[in-house]
Amino acid sequence: MSEQATDAQTTLSMNGVRKAAVLCMALGAEQAAQVLQSLSPTEVELVTREIAAIRVVPPEVVESVMGEFGDVSRSVESVAGGG
């Protein structure tokens, strides 16, 4: 199995909280704060706990999570924009 396939499987097996934590870590403090502002207090607590628990995230996993976020963002924009 290729490395890309393995990374995609790793990302698929990650829950939303972990993906959000990886995303926030990759975005940096300012942009992560904007993301966290859109979450409920309970979600913020879950994500920040996950950030604290994460030791190392391989660059390929960060890239995969960022790609998924971009795909979802484009889909939402398309639906919101009517097409």
C-alpha positions as CSV (number, residue, x, y, z in Angstrom):
1,M,0.0,0.0,0.0
2,S,1.3,3.4,-0.9
3,E,2.2,6.1,1.7
4,Q,-0.6,8.3,0.4
5,A,-3.1,5.6,0.8
6,T,-1.9,4.9,4.4
7,D,-2.2,8.6,5.3
8,A,-5.7,8.8,3.8
9,Q,-6.7,5.8,5.9
10,T,-5.2,7.4,9.0
11,T,-7.1,10.6,8.4
12,L,-10.3,8.6,7.7
13,S,-10.0,6.8,11.0
14,M,-9.5,10.0,12.9
15,N,-12.5,11.4,14.7
16,G,-13.7,15.0,14.2
17,V,-12.2,16.2,17.5
18,R,-8.7,15.0,16.5
19,K,-9.0,16.4,13.0
20,A,-10.0,19.8,14.5
21,A,-7.1,19.7,16.8
22,V,-4.6,18.9,14.0
23,L,-6.2,21.7,11.9
24,C,-5.9,24.2,14.7
25,M,-2.3,23.2,15.3
26,A,-1.5,23.6,11.6
27,L,-3.3,27.0,11.3
28,G,-1.5,28.8,14.1
29,A,-2.9,30.7,17.1
30,E,-4.8,33.5,15.4
31,Q,-6.6,31.4,12.8
32,A,-7.1,28.6,15.3
33,A,-8.8,31.1,17.6
34,Q,-11.2,32.0,14.8
35,V,-12.1,28.3,14.3
36,L,-12.6,27.8,18.0
37,Q,-14.9,30.8,18.2
38,S,-17.4,28.9,16.0
39,L,-17.5,25.9,18.4
40,S,-19.6,25.4,21.5
41,P,-17.8,25.6,24.9
42,T,-17.9,21.8,25.1
43,E,-16.4,21.4,21.7
44,V,-13.7,23.9,22.5
45,E,-12.8,22.0,25.6
46,L,-12.6,18.7,23.7
47,V,-10.5,20.2,20.9
48,T,-8.1,22.0,23.3
49,R,-7.7,18.8,25.4
50,E,-6.9,16.9,22.2
51,I,-4.3,19.5,21.2
52,A,-2.6,19.1,24.6
53,A,-2.6,15.3,24.2
54,I,-1.1,15.2,20.7
55,R,2.7,14.7,20.8
56,V,3.6,14.5,17.1
57,V,1.6,14.8,13.9
58,P,3.3,13.5,10.8
59,P,3.4,16.2,8.0
60,E,1.5,13.9,5.7
61,V,-1.4,13.7,8.2
62,V,-1.4,17.5,8.5
63,E,-1.5,17.8,4.8
64,S,-4.4,15.3,4.5
65,V,-6.4,17.0,7.2
66,M,-5.8,20.4,5.6
67,G,-6.9,19.0,2.3
68,E,-10.0,17.6,3.7
69,F,-10.8,20.9,5.4
70,G,-10.3,22.7,2.0
71,D,-12.6,20.2,0.3
72,V,-15.3,20.6,2.9
73,S,-14.9,24.4,2.8
74,R,-15.3,24.5,-1.0
75,S,-18.4,22.3,-0.8
76,V,-20.0,24.5,1.8
77,E,-19.2,27.6,-0.3
78,S,-20.7,25.9,-3.4
79,V,-23.9,25.0,-1.6
80,A,-24.2,28.4,0.0
81,G,-23.5,30.1,-3.3
82,G,-26.1,28.0,-5.1
83,G,-23.9,25.9,-7.2
